[in-house]
Amino acid sequence: MPALLSAILILALVTALQACAGRRVATSVAESDGEAAPDLMFSGDSAMAMVEKQVAFGPRKPGTAPHAATGKWLEETLSKTGAKVHTQKTMLRTFDGVQIPMTNILASLNPEAERRMLVIAHWDTRPWADQDRDPSKRKEPVMGANDGASGTSVILELARVLAKNSDLKCGVDFLLVDAEDWGDEGDDESWAMGARYFVNNPPDSVWKIPEAAIVVDMVGDANATFRPEYFSQQSAPGLNRRIWTIAEELGYGNIFIDEPGGAITDDHIPFIEIGIPAVDIVDYRMQPEQGFPPQWHTTQDTPDRLSAKTLQSVGRTLEYLMLTTE
């Protein structure tokens, strides 16, 4: 993932979407049509184990053996939940002229439901540690425990627990996008290639347009803080409010900070551009210093920097959202 979006080119596209997300959803944890709050089963420890499993494959750079092995494992893991799994494969050309294989993985729960929510994470890793403090390491690959594996693990664990819950009424689609992190600073179009390919080539036979999309990216750091991202707030203010309200009432207000965040280039942007309201839950710090976590795009992006508690705060917030969406 790159830093702040360099141009405010999509602002006009998102202003018309402001009232689209969050309708027909309770506005607080206490309000669920008088029904008791659902039991939440998302396990941060389980998600953390899946982070470690991904990292054990090695850096998930497209076109390498660890990338291929991880993709196969992700498909198998999602299939075991009972979700309907579809893979989308193609070859893409990167900004530096490299041809790479790309695999997007779509898994659907309640595929017959008309009302749907989409949860997205990227599963590839940055090919080089260009932000490493040690210049000699800047051509080494990134392990991507946080930037890649954390969001992917939230999706895997969320799919596992929701598949077992008979209270799930809406349809939930999980999309693991590839080729997100092979981009160039200053070239916004070079990032999120898997997401861009998906919106331009939707698998219409197995995918229904969702009411809204939620991206989870870099959601595992022990010191993570999540603030409403700028384009998310423009695109889906109702859904943004719903997520941060749930998190606050579940006791995660110290992680989900209800203050304006940055404007981020991420996998939500291609969905906003085609008219789907989208929210990006991403660790971008405003204080004491602006920026992504210190291990971002470095060789230090390893599991020891992550926390099962952080993963659980994100997973249970989304689990509650899905179980109270009808």
Beta strands, then each sheet from edge to edge (+ up, - down):
strand 1: 84-93
strand 2: 99-109
strand 3: 116-122
strand 4: 171-177
strand 5: 212-217
strand 6: 278-282
sheet 1: 1+ 2- 4+ 3+ 5+ 6+
end
